[in-house]
Amino acid sequence: MIQISEILKLALFKDFKIICGEKYLDNLVNATVILEYESSRIEYDGYGYGYFVLLSYFFADKDPELVNGTLKTLIQKQVSAIAIKIAPEKELPQDIIELAKIYHIPLLTFYDQFMEDLIICINESMKTRAQYVVAEEKLNSILNEKHQPNTIKKIALEINPNFYSNIITVSISSGDTLNNLKIHTYFDRLMYRQYRDTKIHDYSFVKMGHGVVLICSYMEEKLPETYQEIVNHVYDILINAGFQPESFYIGICDELMTLERLNESVMKAKNANVVSQFMEYNNMAYSKIGVYKYIMSIVNNPILYHEVEDSIFVLQKYDASHDVNLLETVISYIKNNGDYARTSEELFQHSNTVRYRIRKAEQLLDLPENTANEEMAIVIRSYLLHNLIMQ
């Protein structure tokens, strides 16, 4: 299935106008049909929610009662949406628009596009969406279930039988973390350009949650030798697929691995992606994330992260009962790498106040004096990275 709002993001639908029903563009579509003049005389048994109907209004001059009657019937059948091919200078009758509003049916208009092309575009989008769902399920199986290396390789080749033995994986997420991008809309744009493409590719995009994993494979004689070569190759693939790399956070597992280690490669790419968001870097190699390799192990482990939650709760409880901002101070202090002056300036607090609050937090968390800074940094950075993942 696909939503009307998602259809309107496909390339062929960019010039469609929404006449009414904008609130109901989340209606789902599982069938798209064309009604021409002759076929509009049929009964509409079976039509209803899930149908996206394309209808030409050019016959209205000859038989307006028939065409308008067809529209009213479809509206009363409560189809998911109706798109009407109509000349730009023409307008739909107001009574039809009002009826559509009553039944919460989106009415759309267009002019230049051929209906057959529109149907092909929608069907290919739904077909591709289904393929991406299957690929996502296979990748989740590789990541979340215990498999032998040979089984991992077998599942990987089910995702793309043209993979070579050596891989680099890339985790990609939207640069707009406040408004999570529906990443599959990029797949749809890619699909529209390539649904007639018969080329064999040695790489695959796999949707994963709100992001996407790109799996690149290499022949032995064409292995990249530097990180910059990897980045250039990845960016070329993204640009050719219609992505704008600068609009995304990109985490790269820059260690060449075999298909049997795809699970490890993807997890490292995901961790690098989270750190790239945290550091606000466009791209980040896993080999360069430093201490965050170990912090992400805590974030990804529910048992270990529970201890972090307990520590944060202690600080939050103290703040609530004493009306202070102990947690905020500690977060700023850690973000500023233990620099009291910068923390004081950022929070508009006297440096002595900052020092007092940091010592108070250490006491509340019962941290050993000789390792207090390190332990507090681990707790706070784990907390911030976890919150980033949960957005």
N, C-alpha and C positions, 0 to 999 in steps of 0.2 A: 504493500500500500504506500501511498504518497499523499501528502497534504497539498491542498490548493496553493497555499503560500509557497511551498517548495516548487511546485510546477511553475509559478510565476517568476522564479529565479532562474529557470532554464533559459538558454540563450534565445530561443525562438519566441519566448513569451515576454520579452523585456518591454515591448511596446503596447502590451495589453492595458486597457483602462478599466478601473474598477468603478462600476456605476453605483452599486450598493452592496451591502453585506460584508464590509471589510472586517467586521468583528468575527466573522465565521469562516475565515480563510484557513482555519485549522481543520476544516472538514476533510475527511479522508476519501481517497479515490482508489477503487480497485478495478474500474472499467471505464474506458473512454469510447464514446460513440459519436458518429456523425449523423445528423438528420438533414436530409435535403428535401426538396419540395415533394417528390414522389413518396419518400418514406415517411413523411410526416402524417400520412393518412393511416398509419398502422395503429394498433392498440398499444398501450404502454404498460401492459402487464409485466411485472418484474422490474420495471424502472423504480428507482428509489435511492435511498442514501447509498453512497459509494459510486454513483454514476456521475461522470463529468461529461456533459453533453455539449457538442459543438454544432451550431445551427446557423444557417445562412439566412439573412434577412432580405436578400435581394429579390425574393419572390413576393415580398409584402405589397409591392405596387400592384401586382396582378391579383393577389388573393390575400389581402390583409387579415381578413377574418380567420382564414385557415392558419396562417403563420402565427398570429397573435393567440389564437386558440391553442396551438401547440405549446407555445411558451407558458400559458396559464396552466395547462395540464401538467407540464413538467414541473412547474413551481409547486403545484399542489401535491405532486408525487414526492416532493421534498428530496429531489436529487441533490448531490453535493454542491454542484455549481453548474451554471450555464454560461458558455462563451458564445457570443453572437457576432457573426461577421457582418458588418454594416458599414456603409459609406460614411466617411468622416462628417459630411454635412447633414446626415440624417440623425434623428433622435428616436429613442425607444418611447413608446406611449407611456405616459405617466402612470396609468392604471396598472400596467405590468410591473413597473418599478415599485409601486406601492405594495402590490401583491407579494413581490419578492421580499420586501422588507418584513411583511407580516409573517412569512414562512421562513425567514432567516436564510434565504438563498442568495449567495453571491452571484451577481450578474456582471459579466465581463464583456468588453467589446474589443474587436480587432478588425483589421482591414487587409493588410498586405500578405499575410501568411497563408500558405496552402493548408487546408485542413488535414490532408493525408500526412504532410510533414509533421504537423503538430502531434498527431496520434503516434507516429513512429517515435518521435522525441520522447513522449510520455512513457510509452511502452518500454523503450530502451532504458529509460531512467529507472523504471520499476524493476526491470530485469537485472540491471546493474546493481541496484540497491539490494536485491536478493542475493546476488553473488557476493557483495561486500558483507552481508550478514553472515553468510556461510564462512567466508574467510576469517571474519572476526571471531566466530565460534571456534574455528580451528586454532587461531592464534591464542585465544584464551585457554584452550585445552593445553597447548604447549606450555603456557606460563603457569597455570594453576593446578595441573595434574602431574603426578609423578610418571614420567615416561623414560624408557631406555633411550640412549642416544640414537639408535637406529630408528626407533619409532618417531622421535622428533624430526629426523630427516625425512621420513616417509610422509608425515603430516605436512611438513614444509613444502614438499614437492606436490602435495595435493593443492596447496594454495597456488603454486606456480610450478608446473613441471619443467619450466625452462631455467630454473635457478641453476647456477654453477655452484661448485662446492664451497667457495670462499665468499663470505658475506661481511658487509658493514650494515648496521641498522641505524635508523634515524627516527627519533620521536619528535613529532611536530604538534604544536598547540598554538592557539590564537594569541596574537599579541595583545588583544583586548581582553584582559582577564576579568573586567567588570561586566562584560557582555559576551558570554561564551559563544564563540562562533559555531554555527551548525556546520561542522566540517564536511558533512556529506554533500552540501551544496557545491563544494569544489569538485567532488567526485562527479556530480551531475554535469557540470560544465566540461569536465574532462571527457565524460561519456559522450556528450553531444558531438564533440570534435572527433571522437575516435570510434563511434559505434560501427562505422563502416571500415575501420582500420583492421587489416589482417596481419599486421606486423607482429612478430614474436618479440617479447620483451624479457630481458633477464632481470627485471626488477618488478616489484609489486607494491602498491599502496594498500594498506589494510587499516580500515577504520577501527579505532579502539577508544571507546568512551567518547569524550568530547574532543579527542585528538586523533592523530593518524600516525601509523608506523610505516616508514618506507624501508623496504628490504632491498638492498642492492647486492647483486652477486657478481663475481669476477672469475674469469678464467685465470689459470696459473700464470700465463704469460702476460697478463694485463693487470696485475695487482698494483694498486696505488702505493707510492713509496713515501709520500708525505701527507700530513694533515691537510695542507692546502689543496693537494690534488683531490682528496676526498671531498672537501667542501665544494670545490669547483664542479665536481661530478654531480654531487647532490643538488646544487643550485641549478645546474643545467636541466636536470630531470624535473625539478619543481617548476621552473619557468616554462618549460615545454608543456607541462601539464596544466598551465594556467594559474599557478600559484604566484604570489609575490613574496619571495622569501623574507624581505624586510618587515613584512606584516606578521611574522610568526616568531615564536621561540623555538629553537631547533637544538635538540640534544643529540649528540652523535657518539655512539660506541665506536671509537676510532681504532679499536683493536680488531684486526682481521681474524675471524673465527670461521669454523666450518659449520655447515648446516646443522650438524648434530648438536651444536651449542647455541642454537637460535634463541632459546629461552634466556640464557645468560646474556647474550648480546642485546636483546630487547630490554631486559631489566636495567642494564647499564645505560642504554640510550634514554630510557624513561627517567632514571635518576639524574642524568646530565640535563635533561629537559627541565626538570623541577628546579635545579640549581640555576639554570640559565634564566628562568623566570625570577627567581629570588635575587639574583645578581643584576637582573635587567640587561643581560647580554643577548644579542641576537642569536648567536650560536655558541655552544659549549661542548668541548670534547670531554668524554668521561675521564680520560687520563689527566685532565687539568682541574678536576673539581676538588682535589686535595682532601681535607678532613671531612668534607661532605660525603665521601664514600661511606664513612663509618656512621655519620649522623643519619644518612638515609637508611642504613640498616636498622636503626632504632625506629625510624618513622614507619618503615614497612613491616615491622614486627609488632603485632598487637600487644603481646605480653610486655615487651620492653617499653612500648609507648605508653602503656597504662601507668608506669612509674612516672613518666613525664607529666601526664595528666594529674597525678596526685600532687606533684610539686606545684604545678600551676594553680591547682585548687587551693592550696595553702596560701599562696600569695593573693589570690582573688578574695578569699575569705577574710584575710587581714584587711584588704582594701575596703571591703564592704562594711566591716565593723568599726573601722577607724577613719573612714572617709578620706583616704589618701590614695595616691596613685603609685603604689610600690611596683606593681607589675609593669606599668608604663615606663617607669624609671629604669628598671632592670633591662627591659627590651631595648631602650635607647642606648643604654650603657654597653650592651653586648653588640648592637649594630655598629656602634662607634669604636669597637675593639678595645674597650676598657679605657677610653680617653675621657677623663672626668671633665675637662674643659669643654670639649665638643658636646658632651651630654648635657652639661649645664647650659650651654648656649642654645641647644636645640629645644630644651624643655623650659627655658626661661626660669631656671632655678639656681639658687646659689650653689656653688660647688660643694660647700659643707653639707648642704641638704642632700645633694646627690650621694656624697660619701656615706652619710648616715643611713640613707635608705638602702644602699647596696649592702652595708654591714648588717642591717636589720634583716634583709632578705636572706643573707647567708646564715644568720642565726635561726630564722624560721625554718629553713630547709635543712638545718643541722649539717652543714657542709664542713668538711675538714679544712682547717685554715690553709694548709699548704697546697690544696688542690681546689679551693673554693671557686676561683675564677674559671678554671677549666670545666668544672662540673656544671656551673651555672650557664656557661656558654653552650654546653651540649644540650641542657634542658631547654633553653630559650630558642636556640636555632632549630631544634627538633620540633618545638611547638610552632614556630613560624612556618617551617616547611610543611608541616602537616596541615595547617590552616590553608596554605596555598593550594595544596592538592585537593582539599575539600571544597574549594570555591566552585 
